[in-house]
Amino acid sequence: MKKIGILFIVISICSGILIGCKKYKYNFPDGYDTPTSSGSVDTTDLGTDRSLYAQARIFPGLVTDSQPRIADTSIVFNFNYTYVPATTLGVSYVPLPIFSTGLFAPAGELVEIDVPSGLFGLSVQVGSQADNVTGQIPYRRDPIVSTVKALFPGKNTVRNLYGGYIWIKPSFAGSAPETLHFRHAVATSDFILGITTDLAAWQRRVLASGVPWLELRSQHTAFSISRDYVVRGIQNGTLSNIDKTMAEWDKVFVEDYYKFSGLIPGNQNLQYRAPELPERFVMDIQTKGGVYIHNGQPIVAQSADYWFDEWTNLNTLITGNSSGTYKQISLNYQSSAASFWWGGAQPSVLYFNVMKTALRNNQPIPTLSGLGTAASLPTIVPVALTYVNSGAGKYIDKDAIANVATNSATFKLVPFLQLFAKVRNPVTNEDGFGLVPYLAQKAQAISLSGLSDMSKINFFFTGLCDYGQMDYSKFFDAWGIPVSTITRSAVAKKYKPMTDPIWLYNPLSRQYVTDHYPLRQTRVYNDRVNWLYTASDFAANEGALNITSAMGDGDPNTYWHGCYSGCSPLPSPVPPPHIINIDMAQTTRISGFYVVQRYGNRRTTDVTVEYSTDNVSWTSLGNFPLANQDGAQEFILPQKINLRYMRVTIAHNSYDGAPYSALAEIGTFYDGN
């Protein structure tokens, strides 16, 4: 893979600009260096515009007059890169073609840039803080503080009245390195992994610098950070191993984002090629939307010790406690509608990568504490384990506890943490985290665009079973993640049922809970793929989701509905009783049955159930009240029975008083010994 974004700086004057500048001290009575016409800048020739010095002093800060302005600096840019747009990868944002210079334009001063003959398509941005905060009163800074200007062959000039870090932005890639000359800018004290090898010397440069901003860079990352934070990081020791931190960030993106998502460096198929340009992070004192941090390119965070720690503290990074930043990165790489993740899984998917980083570094599972609106894992795991180990059937995407705003992300993360910890591919010996790239590669071979959530769950379920080479139906039943009848049947014919009750596993304590529903481990839902459902009446005008056979498709979002209009020759609406007949195609042994109410309304108050082996002689199992709630309701029979036919009678009005009712699923189960 090409190395992109590594800059080779040749200072054609005073080599001391980068390593021996006059020591800078923040010791100004009013917070900034009072500008004078006797500084090192020739303001007569360059025409320094000090009209916004007061605002520039607030943000991004002024360069001291004592900081040498560079007479002429040549920088070689490697514009030979491959840029794959986000739309090609099917994600939200990818790194843009932006190249750091290691230079800063002082406020109001004119910077000259010489572009080689024949080189077109470049622009310069002065000020990495590009969020437009117009209307976000009170202002902590002026609404627009960055400047973008097109560059053309020959001499170009650019001035930003606030000053700012200088970026070069090509519109398209080139085939060879290009050299640009810069004049009258100042050198920043950037850290560049692989180029900055003497940490002590770099720290001295930072402490001596009179430039308010700098970048911490590696092959895959670039952090624009206030010098004040970097100075504090040097003084408190946070940045004593910044080389290891930046190297870890490269691993995070390559191993925990790109490869983890099925994106391979250098892949000739651009649809699956990992980004090559650096991911950018920018600190700002005010962000668009007024949020603490937002995703995009770059990711922008409010200047705060919290974000500085997430970005630069090695221990915070490897232990998975950079979760706030990770969430924004995950939002950048959140797949489009073509993703195999269904809607209910999306909140938890955002935290897969931070879990992956911690695991790769042999660290405990991050608790996700301090995320503001999301409940931490120590708080929510006991709630989730109580839910999954309850005796009744359920549907996680409709469960009230699971979908409380503060619970959803972490609650729905728990089943995935169980899979990551306990599933293993018997062929490759990879753990459960290997499931994600495995599924990503399978998804690349087919089109998932426009598929329903149910279809995506079926894809995930089938891929999981293929990966672990066993039938994980019990796990999905325990968590209330529905699987279609056809998919469930196909997997059951290929693999044996799982024997490890991993839904009892606590991923934090790494132990199995003991106060669990004892029958779940042996419970098997009977295969309904060949069952025939008929009804005494049904509503033909309820849309595509309404059909009698929907009671056996495994999808709780489809349903049978009693007829209420156009029921001729029956009266409209058809009054109770409503009779549903089921032919199981062959004699089946069961321990009980389950019913799933329609989600929303027209829920059934009770059912009377009969069974037969010959469709002539019928035996009553009794009347069974149904709760007015979502999720499967299971009924265990006093003893196991053999049957082929089942008759379900609805003799009363629905819970909301209508003479017609609705049901989403009717099925049976068998509890082994």
C-alpha positions as CSV (number, residue, x, y, z in Angstrom):
1,M,0.0,0.0,0.0
2,K,1.2,3.5,-0.8
3,K,2.3,5.6,2.0
4,I,0.2,8.7,1.8
5,G,0.5,12.0,3.5
6,I,4.1,11.8,4.7
7,L,5.6,15.2,4.1
8,F,9.3,15.8,3.7
9,I,10.1,19.3,4.7
10,V,13.2,21.1,3.5
11,I,14.0,24.4,5.2
12,S,16.0,26.5,2.9
13,I,17.0,29.0,5.5
14,C,18.0,28.8,9.2
15,S,17.9,25.2,10.2
16,G,17.2,26.4,13.7
17,I,13.6,27.2,12.7
18,L,12.5,23.7,13.7
19,I,15.0,22.9,16.3
20,G,16.5,26.0,17.8
21,C,13.8,28.7,18.0
22,K,14.0,31.3,20.7
23,K,12.2,30.1,23.8
24,Y,8.6,31.2,23.9
25,K,6.9,32.1,27.2
26,Y,3.1,32.7,27.8
27,N,3.7,35.7,30.1
28,F,1.7,38.5,28.5
29,P,-0.4,40.6,30.9
30,D,-3.4,40.7,28.6
31,G,-3.1,37.1,27.3
32,Y,-1.4,37.9,24.0
33,D,1.7,39.4,22.6
34,T,1.0,43.1,21.7
35,P,1.7,43.5,18.0
36,T,4.2,46.0,16.9
37,S,5.6,47.1,13.6
38,S,9.1,46.3,14.7
39,G,8.7,42.5,14.7
40,S,10.3,40.0,12.4
41,V,7.6,40.5,9.8
42,D,8.0,43.2,7.2
43,T,4.5,44.6,7.5
44,T,5.2,47.3,5.0
45,D,5.7,44.9,2.2
46,L,3.3,42.2,3.2
47,G,0.5,44.5,4.5
48,T,-0.4,42.8,7.7
49,D,-4.1,43.3,8.5
50,R,-4.6,43.5,12.2
51,S,-8.3,44.3,12.1
52,L,-9.4,41.1,13.7
53,Y,-6.5,40.6,16.2
54,A,-8.9,40.9,19.1
55,Q,-11.0,38.0,17.8
56,A,-7.9,36.0,16.7
57,R,-6.5,36.4,20.1
58,I,-9.6,34.6,21.5
59,F,-9.4,31.9,18.8
60,P,-7.3,30.3,17.4
61,G,-4.6,32.5,19.2
62,L,-1.8,34.7,18.0
63,V,1.6,33.8,16.9
64,T,4.3,35.7,18.8
65,D,6.3,38.3,17.0
66,S,9.4,36.5,18.2
67,Q,8.5,33.4,16.2
68,P,10.5,33.5,13.0
69,R,8.6,33.9,9.8
70,I,10.1,31.6,7.1
71,A,11.7,33.2,4.1
72,D,11.3,30.2,1.9
73,T,10.4,26.6,2.7
74,S,10.0,23.8,0.1
75,I,7.7,20.9,0.9
76,V,7.4,17.8,-1.1
77,F,3.9,16.3,-1.3
78,N,3.2,12.8,-2.4
79,F,0.0,13.3,-4.3
80,N,0.1,9.8,-5.7
81,Y,-2.7,8.4,-3.6
82,T,-5.9,6.4,-4.1
83,Y,-9.1,8.1,-2.9
84,V,-12.2,5.9,-2.6
85,P,-15.4,8.0,-1.9
86,A,-17.7,7.1,0.9
87,T,-20.4,6.2,-1.5
88,T,-18.2,3.5,-3.1
89,L,-17.5,1.9,0.3
90,G,-21.1,2.3,1.3
91,V,-20.2,4.3,4.5
92,S,-20.9,7.8,5.7
93,Y,-17.5,9.5,5.7
94,V,-14.0,8.6,4.7
95,P,-10.7,10.5,4.9
96,L,-10.5,13.3,2.4
97,P,-7.4,14.3,0.3
98,I,-5.9,16.8,2.8
99,F,-2.2,17.2,3.3
100,S,-0.6,18.7,6.3
101,T,2.2,21.2,5.9
102,G,3.6,21.7,9.4
103,L,3.1,25.4,8.8
104,F,0.9,28.0,10.4
105,A,-0.3,31.3,8.9
106,P,-0.1,34.1,11.5
107,A,-3.3,36.2,11.8
108,G,-3.7,38.8,9.1
109,E,-0.3,38.1,7.5
110,L,0.1,37.4,3.8
111,V,1.5,33.9,3.1
112,E,3.0,33.2,-0.4
113,I,2.7,29.7,-2.0
114,D,4.6,28.9,-5.3
115,V,3.0,26.1,-7.3
116,P,4.9,24.3,-10.0
117,S,4.1,25.0,-13.7
118,G,1.4,22.7,-15.0
119,L,0.0,21.7,-11.6
120,F,-3.7,22.4,-11.3
121,G,-6.5,21.3,-8.9
122,L,-4.9,22.4,-5.6
123,S,-6.4,24.6,-3.0
124,V,-5.1,25.8,0.3
125,Q,-7.1,25.9,3.6
126,V,-5.9,28.1,6.4
127,G,-7.4,27.1,9.7
128,S,-8.3,23.5,10.4
129,Q,-11.4,24.7,12.4
130,A,-13.9,24.8,9.6
131,D,-17.2,24.4,11.5
132,N,-19.6,27.3,10.6
133,V,-21.3,28.2,13.9
134,T,-23.4,31.0,12.6
135,G,-26.5,31.5,14.8
136,Q,-25.1,29.5,17.7
137,I,-25.2,32.3,20.3
138,P,-23.4,33.0,22.5
139,Y,-20.4,32.9,20.3
140,R,-17.2,31.6,21.8
141,R,-15.4,32.5,18.5
142,D,-16.4,34.2,15.3
143,P,-18.7,31.9,13.2
144,I,-16.2,31.3,10.3
145,V,-12.5,31.3,11.1
146,S,-11.0,29.2,8.2
147,T,-10.2,30.3,4.7
148,V,-10.1,28.2,1.5
149,K,-8.5,29.5,-1.7
150,A,-7.8,27.9,-5.1
151,L,-4.1,27.6,-6.1
152,F,-2.7,28.0,-9.6
153,P,0.7,27.5,-11.1
154,G,3.0,30.3,-10.1
155,K,2.9,32.7,-7.1
156,N,-0.2,32.6,-4.9
157,T,-1.0,34.5,-1.8
158,V,-3.5,33.8,1.0
159,R,-4.4,35.7,4.1
160,N,-6.6,34.6,7.0
161,L,-7.4,37.4,9.5
162,Y,-7.5,34.8,12.3
163,G,-4.5,32.8,11.3
164,G,-4.5,29.0,11.2
165,Y,-2.8,25.8,10.4
166,I,-2.2,25.3,6.6
167,W,-3.6,22.4,4.7
168,I,-3.1,21.6,1.0
169,K,-6.1,20.0,-0.7
170,P,-5.8,18.4,-4.1
171,S,-8.9,17.8,-6.2
172,F,-7.4,14.7,-7.8
173,A,-4.4,12.4,-7.4
174,G,-1.2,12.9,-9.3
175,S,1.5,10.5,-10.5
176,A,4.6,12.0,-9.0
177,P,5.7,14.0,-5.9
178,E,5.3,17.7,-6.2
179,T,7.2,20.5,-4.5
180,L,5.5,23.7,-3.3
181,H,7.3,26.7,-1.8
182,F,6.0,28.6,1.1
183,R,7.0,32.0,2.4
184,H,6.2,34.1,5.4
185,A,4.5,31.3,7.3
186,V,5.8,29.9,10.7
187,A,6.8,26.4,11.5
188,T,4.6,24.4,13.9
189,S,6.0,21.8,16.3
190,D,4.2,18.8,14.8
191,F,4.9,15.3,15.9
192,I,5.2,12.9,12.9
193,L,5.4,9.2,13.7
194,G,8.5,7.8,12.0
195,I,9.9,11.3,11.3
196,T,10.0,12.7,14.8
197,T,12.4,10.2,16.5
198,D,13.8,12.2,19.4
199,L,10.9,12.8,21.8
200,A,12.9,14.9,24.1
201,A,13.9,17.3,21.3
202,W,10.3,17.4,20.1
203,Q,9.1,18.3,23.6
204,R,11.6,21.1,23.8
205,R,10.4,22.5,20.4
206,V,6.8,22.5,21.7
207,L,7.7,24.3,24.9
208,A,9.8,26.9,23.0
209,S,7.2,27.4,20.2
210,G,5.2,30.6,19.8
211,V,2.6,28.9,17.5
212,P,-0.7,28.2,19.1
213,W,-1.6,25.0,17.2
214,L,0.1,21.9,16.0
215,E,-0.6,18.4,14.7
216,L,0.1,14.9,16.0
217,R,0.4,12.7,12.9
218,S,0.9,9.1,11.8
219,Q,0.2,7.3,8.6
220,H,-3.5,7.0,9.3
221,T,-4.2,9.8,11.7
222,A,-3.8,13.5,12.1
223,F,-4.9,15.3,15.3
224,S,-5.1,19.2,15.3
225,I,-4.6,20.2,18.9
226,S,-4.0,23.4,20.8
227,R,-0.4,23.8,21.9
228,D,-1.7,24.6,25.4
229,Y,-3.0,21.0,25.8
230,V,0.1,19.5,24.4
231,V,2.2,21.5,26.8
232,R,0.1,20.2,29.7
233,G,0.4,16.7,28.3
234,I,4.2,17.0,28.2
235,Q,4.3,18.4,31.7
236,N,2.1,15.7,33.3
237,G,3.7,12.9,31.4
238,T,0.7,11.9,29.2
239,L,2.7,12.5,26.0
240,S,5.9,10.7,27.2
241,N,5.0,7.8,24.9
242,I,3.2,9.7,22.1
243,D,5.1,7.6,19.6
244,K,3.4,4.4,20.9
245,T,0.0,6.2,21.1
246,M,0.2,7.2,17.4
247,A,1.4,3.7,16.4
248,E,-1.6,2.3,18.3
249,W,-4.0,4.6,16.4
250,D,-2.6,3.2,13.2
251,K,-3.4,-0.3,14.4
252,V,-6.8,0.8,15.5
253,F,-7.8,1.9,12.0
254,V,-6.1,-0.9,10.1
255,E,-7.0,-3.8,12.5
256,D,-10.1,-2.6,14.3
257,Y,-11.9,-0.6,11.7
258,Y,-10.7,-1.4,8.1
259,K,-10.0,-5.1,8.3
260,F,-12.7,-5.6,10.9
261,S,-15.2,-4.2,8.4
262,G,-13.9,-6.2,5.5
263,L,-11.8,-3.4,4.0
264,I,-8.4,-4.6,2.9
265,P,-5.4,-2.2,2.3
266,G,-4.5,-2.2,-1.4
267,N,-7.5,-4.2,-2.5
268,Q,-7.8,-3.8,-6.3
269,N,-11.6,-3.8,-6.0
270,L,-12.2,-0.2,-4.8
271,Q,-15.5,-1.2,-3.2
272,Y,-13.5,-3.1,-0.5
273,R,-10.3,-1.1,-0.4
274,A,-9.3,0.4,2.9
275,P,-8.8,4.2,3.1
276,E,-5.2,5.3,2.6
277,L,-5.4,9.0,3.6
278,P,-5.2,10.0,7.3
279,E,-8.3,10.2,9.4
280,R,-8.4,13.8,10.8
281,F,-9.5,15.0,14.3
282,V,-9.7,18.7,15.1
283,M,-10.2,20.5,18.4
284,D,-12.3,23.7,18.4
285,I,-13.8,25.9,21.2
286,Q,-17.2,25.8,19.5
287,T,-18.6,23.1,17.2
288,K,-21.5,23.2,14.7
289,G,-24.7,22.0,16.5
290,G,-23.2,22.9,19.8
291,V,-22.3,19.3,20.5
292,Y,-19.3,18.1,22.5
293,I,-18.1,16.1,19.5
294,H,-19.4,15.3,16.0
295,N,-18.5,12.9,13.3
296,G,-17.5,13.7,9.7
297,Q,-14.2,14.5,8.1
298,P,-12.7,15.8,10.2
299,I,-14.2,14.6,13.5
300,V,-14.4,17.8,15.6
301,A,-14.5,18.0,19.4
302,Q,-14.7,20.9,21.8
303,S,-11.4,21.7,23.3
304,A,-11.4,19.8,26.6
305,D,-9.1,17.6,28.7
306,Y,-11.6,14.7,28.2
307,W,-11.1,14.6,24.4
308,F,-7.4,15.3,24.7
309,D,-7.1,12.3,27.0
310,E,-9.1,10.1,24.6
311,W,-6.8,11.1,21.7
312,T,-3.4,11.1,23.3
313,N,-3.4,8.9,26.4
314,L,-2.1,5.4,25.5
315,N,-3.7,3.7,28.4
316,T,-7.0,5.3,27.7
317,L,-6.8,4.1,24.1
318,I,-5.7,0.5,24.6
319,T,-8.2,-0.1,27.4
320,G,-11.1,0.9,25.2
321,N,-11.9,4.1,27.2
322,S,-11.7,6.3,24.1
323,S,-15.3,5.2,23.5
324,G,-16.7,8.7,22.9
325,T,-14.3,9.2,20.0
326,Y,-14.8,5.6,18.8
327,K,-18.5,6.2,18.5
328,Q,-17.9,9.1,16.1
329,I,-15.5,7.1,14.0
330,S,-18.0,4.3,13.9
331,L,-20.7,6.7,12.8
332,N,-18.3,7.7,10.0
333,Y,-18.0,4.0,9.0
334,Q,-21.7,3.2,9.6
335,S,-22.8,1.3,6.6
336,S,-25.6,2.4,4.3
337,A,-28.8,0.5,3.7
338,A,-26.8,-2.2,2.0
339,S,-25.3,-3.2,5.4
340,F,-26.1,-6.6,6.9
341,W,-26.9,-5.0,10.3
342,W,-30.6,-4.6,10.9
343,G,-32.0,-1.6,12.6
344,G,-32.3,-3.1,16.1
345,A,-28.6,-3.9,16.1
346,Q,-27.3,-0.5,14.9
347,P,-27.0,1.1,18.4
348,S,-24.7,-1.7,19.6
349,V,-22.7,-2.0,16.4
350,L,-21.2,1.5,17.1
351,Y,-19.3,0.0,20.1
352,F,-17.9,-3.2,18.4
353,N,-14.6,-1.5,17.5
354,V,-13.7,-0.2,20.9
355,M,-14.4,-3.7,22.2
356,K,-12.1,-5.1,19.5
357,T,-9.3,-2.7,20.5
358,A,-9.5,-3.7,24.2
359,L,-9.5,-7.4,23.3
360,R,-6.5,-7.0,20.9
361,N,-4.6,-5.4,23.8
362,N,-5.6,-8.1,26.3
363,Q,-7.7,-5.7,28.3
364,P,-11.0,-6.2,30.1
365,I,-14.2,-5.3,28.3
366,P,-14.7,-1.5,28.4
367,T,-17.5,-0.4,30.6
368,L,-18.6,2.5,28.3
369,S,-18.9,4.7,31.3
370,G,-19.1,8.5,30.9
371,L,-21.0,8.4,27.6
372,G,-23.7,10.8,28.9
373,T,-27.0,9.3,27.6
374,A,-25.9,5.7,27.4
375,A,-26.1,3.4,30.5
376,S,-22.8,1.8,31.4
377,L,-22.3,-1.9,30.9
378,P,-22.0,-2.6,34.7
379,T,-25.4,-1.0,35.1
380,I,-27.1,-2.7,32.2
381,V,-25.6,-6.2,32.0
382,P,-27.6,-7.5,35.0
383,V,-30.8,-6.0,33.5
384,A,-30.1,-7.7,30.2
385,L,-29.2,-11.0,31.8
386,T,-32.5,-11.0,33.8
387,Y,-34.3,-10.3,30.5
388,V,-32.6,-13.0,28.5
389,N,-32.9,-15.7,31.2
390,S,-36.6,-15.1,31.9
391,G,-38.9,-18.0,31.0
392,A,-41.3,-16.2,28.6
393,G,-40.5,-15.7,25.0
394,K,-39.7,-12.2,23.9
395,Y,-38.8,-9.9,21.0
396,I,-35.8,-7.7,21.9
397,D,-36.6,-4.9,19.4
398,K,-40.1,-4.5,21.0
399,D,-39.0,-4.9,24.6
400,A,-39.7,-1.8,26.6
401,I,-36.6,-2.2,28.9
402,A,-34.3,-2.9,26.0
403,N,-35.5,0.1,24.0
404,V,-35.3,2.8,26.7
405,A,-33.1,5.5,25.2
406,T,-30.5,5.2,27.9
407,N,-30.4,1.4,27.6
408,S,-30.7,0.6,24.0
409,A,-27.0,0.9,22.9
410,T,-25.6,-1.1,25.8
411,F,-28.5,-3.5,26.3
412,K,-28.4,-4.7,22.7
413,L,-24.6,-4.9,22.9
414,V,-24.7,-7.7,25.5
415,P,-25.7,-10.6,23.1
416,F,-23.0,-9.6,20.8
417,L,-20.4,-9.6,23.6
418,Q,-21.5,-13.1,24.5
419,L,-21.0,-14.2,20.9
420,F,-17.7,-12.5,20.6
421,A,-16.5,-14.2,23.8
422,K,-17.9,-17.7,23.3
423,V,-18.2,-18.4,19.5
424,R,-15.2,-19.9,17.7
425,N,-14.7,-21.0,14.1
426,P,-13.6,-24.6,14.3
427,V,-11.7,-24.3,10.9
428,T,-9.7,-21.2,11.5
429,N,-9.8,-21.2,15.3
430,E,-10.7,-17.5,15.2
431,D,-12.8,-16.2,18.1
432,G,-16.2,-14.5,17.9
433,F,-14.7,-11.1,16.7
434,G,-13.7,-12.9,13.5
435,L,-17.4,-13.2,12.8
436,V,-17.7,-9.6,11.8
437,P,-15.2,-9.6,8.9
438,Y,-16.4,-13.0,8.0
439,L,-19.9,-11.6,7.5
440,A,-18.6,-8.5,5.8
441,Q,-16.9,-10.7,3.2
442,K,-20.0,-12.7,2.6
443,A,-22.1,-9.5,2.3
444,Q,-19.7,-8.3,-0.4
445,A,-20.7,-11.1,-2.7
446,I,-24.4,-10.3,-2.6
447,S,-26.6,-7.3,-2.6
448,L,-28.3,-6.5,0.7
449,S,-29.6,-3.1,-0.5
450,G,-33.3,-2.6,0.2
451,L,-33.6,-5.8,2.2
452,S,-35.9,-5.9,5.3
453,D,-34.6,-6.1,8.8
454,M,-35.9,-9.7,8.9
455,S,-33.9,-10.6,5.9
456,K,-30.8,-9.1,7.4
457,I,-31.4,-11.0,10.7
458,N,-31.6,-14.2,8.6
459,F,-28.4,-13.3,6.9
460,F,-26.6,-12.8,10.2
461,F,-28.1,-15.9,11.7
462,T,-27.1,-18.1,8.8
463,G,-23.6,-16.6,8.7
464,L,-23.2,-17.1,12.5
465,C,-24.2,-20.7,12.2
466,D,-21.8,-21.3,9.3
467,Y,-19.0,-19.6,11.1
468,G,-19.4,-21.6,14.3
469,Q,-20.8,-24.7,12.5
470,M,-23.7,-25.2,14.8
471,D,-27.3,-24.2,15.1
472,Y,-27.6,-21.1,17.3
473,S,-31.5,-21.0,17.3
474,K,-31.6,-21.3,21.1
475,F,-29.5,-18.2,21.5
476,F,-31.8,-16.2,19.2
477,D,-34.9,-17.6,20.9
478,A,-33.5,-16.7,24.4
479,W,-32.8,-13.1,23.3
480,G,-36.0,-12.8,21.3
481,I,-34.3,-12.2,18.0
482,P,-36.7,-13.6,15.4
483,V,-35.5,-15.9,12.6
484,S,-37.7,-16.9,9.7
485,T,-39.1,-20.4,9.6
486,I,-37.4,-21.2,6.3
487,T,-34.0,-20.0,7.5
488,R,-34.3,-21.8,10.9
489,S,-35.3,-25.0,9.1
490,A,-32.4,-24.9,6.6
491,V,-29.8,-24.4,9.4
492,A,-31.3,-27.2,11.5
493,K,-30.7,-29.6,8.6
494,K,-27.0,-28.6,8.5
495,Y,-25.9,-28.3,12.1
496,K,-26.5,-29.8,15.5
497,P,-28.1,-27.5,18.1
498,M,-25.7,-25.5,20.3
499,T,-24.9,-27.1,23.7
500,D,-23.2,-24.2,25.5
501,P,-25.9,-21.9,27.0
502,I,-23.9,-18.8,26.2
503,W,-26.9,-16.5,26.8
504,L,-26.1,-17.2,30.5
505,Y,-22.6,-15.8,30.1
506,N,-21.8,-12.5,31.8
507,P,-19.2,-10.8,29.6
508,L,-17.9,-8.6,32.4
509,S,-17.4,-11.2,35.1
510,R,-16.6,-13.9,32.5
511,Q,-18.8,-16.3,34.4
512,Y,-22.1,-18.0,33.7
513,V,-25.1,-16.9,35.8
514,T,-26.9,-19.6,37.7
515,D,-30.4,-18.2,38.3
516,H,-31.6,-19.0,34.8
517,Y,-34.6,-20.4,33.1
518,P,-33.7,-24.2,33.2
519,L,-35.7,-25.4,30.2
520,R,-34.1,-22.9,27.7
521,Q,-31.0,-25.1,27.4
522,T,-33.0,-28.0,26.0
523,R,-35.9,-26.2,24.4
524,V,-36.3,-26.6,20.6
525,Y,-38.9,-24.8,18.6
526,N,-40.5,-27.3,16.2
527,D,-39.8,-26.8,12.5
528,R,-42.8,-25.2,10.9
529,V,-41.5,-24.9,7.3
530,N,-44.1,-27.3,5.9
531,W,-47.0,-26.3,8.2
532,L,-50.3,-25.2,6.6
533,Y,-52.3,-22.4,8.3
534,T,-55.9,-21.7,7.3
535,A,-58.5,-19.5,9.0
536,S,-62.2,-19.1,9.1
537,D,-61.8,-15.5,7.9
538,F,-59.1,-12.9,7.4
539,A,-58.8,-9.3,6.4
540,A,-57.8,-9.0,2.7
541,N,-57.3,-5.3,3.0
542,E,-54.6,-5.2,5.7
543,G,-51.7,-5.0,3.2
544,A,-48.8,-7.2,2.3
545,L,-48.0,-8.0,5.9
546,N,-51.4,-9.6,6.5
547,I,-51.8,-13.2,5.3
548,T,-52.9,-16.3,7.2
549,S,-49.6,-18.1,6.6
550,A,-47.8,-15.2,8.4
551,M,-48.6,-17.0,11.6
552,G,-45.9,-19.5,10.6
553,D,-43.2,-17.4,8.9
554,G,-41.2,-16.6,12.1
555,D,-41.5,-12.9,11.5
556,P,-43.4,-11.2,14.4
557,N,-44.0,-8.1,12.2
558,T,-46.4,-10.1,9.9
559,Y,-49.7,-11.3,11.1
560,W,-53.2,-12.7,10.5
561,H,-56.1,-10.3,11.0
562,G,-59.8,-11.1,11.3
563,C,-62.0,-9.8,8.5
564,Y,-63.7,-6.5,9.2
565,S,-64.6,-5.1,5.7
566,G,-65.8,-6.7,2.5
567,C,-66.2,-10.1,4.1
568,S,-69.1,-11.3,1.9
569,P,-70.8,-13.7,2.1
570,L,-69.8,-13.4,5.8
571,P,-71.0,-10.4,7.7
572,S,-68.6,-7.4,8.0
573,P,-67.0,-7.4,10.4
574,V,-67.0,-11.2,11.1
575,P,-67.9,-11.7,14.7
576,P,-66.2,-14.3,17.0
577,P,-65.5,-17.1,17.0
578,H,-62.5,-17.0,14.6
579,I,-61.0,-20.4,14.0
580,I,-57.4,-21.0,12.9
581,N,-56.5,-24.5,11.7
582,I,-52.9,-25.8,11.5
583,D,-51.7,-28.9,9.7
584,M,-48.2,-29.8,10.7
585,A,-47.8,-32.2,7.7
586,Q,-46.6,-35.0,10.0
587,T,-47.1,-36.2,13.5
588,T,-45.0,-34.0,15.9
589,R,-44.1,-34.3,19.5
590,I,-44.5,-31.2,21.6
591,S,-44.1,-30.0,25.2
592,G,-46.0,-26.8,24.7
593,F,-47.0,-24.0,22.3
594,Y,-46.4,-20.3,22.0
595,V,-48.4,-17.3,20.6
596,V,-47.2,-13.9,19.5
597,Q,-49.6,-11.0,19.6
598,R,-49.8,-8.6,16.8
599,Y,-47.7,-5.5,17.6
600,G,-49.8,-2.5,18.2
601,N,-53.5,-3.3,18.5
602,R,-56.2,-5.9,17.9
603,R,-54.6,-8.1,20.4
604,T,-56.4,-11.3,21.4
605,T,-57.6,-11.8,25.0
606,D,-57.5,-15.6,25.1
607,V,-57.5,-18.7,22.9
608,T,-58.9,-22.2,23.2
609,V,-56.6,-24.9,21.8
610,E,-57.5,-28.4,20.6
611,Y,-55.3,-31.0,18.9
612,S,-55.8,-34.1,16.8
613,T,-53.8,-36.8,15.1
614,D,-56.3,-37.5,12.3
615,N,-58.3,-34.2,11.9
616,V,-61.4,-36.0,13.0
617,S,-61.1,-36.7,16.7
618,W,-60.2,-33.6,18.8
619,T,-58.9,-33.3,22.3
620,S,-59.0,-30.0,24.2
621,L,-55.9,-28.6,25.8
622,G,-58.0,-25.8,27.5
623,N,-58.4,-22.1,27.4
624,F,-55.3,-19.9,27.7
625,P,-55.5,-16.2,28.6
626,L,-53.1,-14.0,26.6
627,A,-51.4,-11.0,28.0
628,N,-51.8,-7.7,26.3
629,Q,-48.1,-7.4,25.5
630,D,-45.4,-7.8,22.9
631,G,-43.3,-10.9,22.6
632,A,-43.9,-14.7,22.4
633,Q,-46.1,-16.1,25.2
634,E,-45.1,-19.7,26.0
635,F,-47.5,-22.3,27.5
636,I,-46.0,-25.5,28.8
637,L,-48.4,-28.5,28.8
638,P,-48.7,-30.9,31.7
639,Q,-47.3,-33.6,29.6
640,K,-45.8,-34.1,26.2
641,I,-48.2,-35.0,23.4
642,N,-48.1,-36.2,19.8
643,L,-50.3,-34.4,17.3
644,R,-50.5,-33.4,13.7
645,Y,-53.4,-30.9,13.7
646,M,-54.0,-27.9,16.0
647,R,-57.2,-25.8,16.2
648,V,-57.0,-22.4,17.8
649,T,-60.3,-20.7,18.6
650,I,-60.7,-17.0,19.4
651,A,-64.1,-16.6,21.0
652,H,-64.0,-13.1,22.4
653,N,-63.5,-9.5,21.2
654,S,-59.9,-8.2,21.2
655,Y,-58.4,-6.2,24.0
656,D,-59.5,-2.9,22.4
657,G,-63.1,-4.2,22.1
658,A,-63.2,-4.9,18.4
659,P,-65.0,-8.2,17.3
660,Y,-62.0,-9.0,15.2
661,S,-58.5,-10.0,16.5
662,A,-55.0,-10.5,15.1
663,L,-52.1,-12.9,15.8
664,A,-48.5,-12.7,14.6
665,E,-47.3,-16.3,15.3
666,I,-48.5,-19.6,16.5
667,G,-45.9,-22.4,17.0
668,T,-44.9,-25.3,19.3
669,F,-41.8,-26.4,21.1
670,Y,-40.3,-29.5,22.5
671,D,-38.3,-29.7,25.7
672,G,-35.7,-32.4,25.7
673,N,-34.4,-34.3,28.8
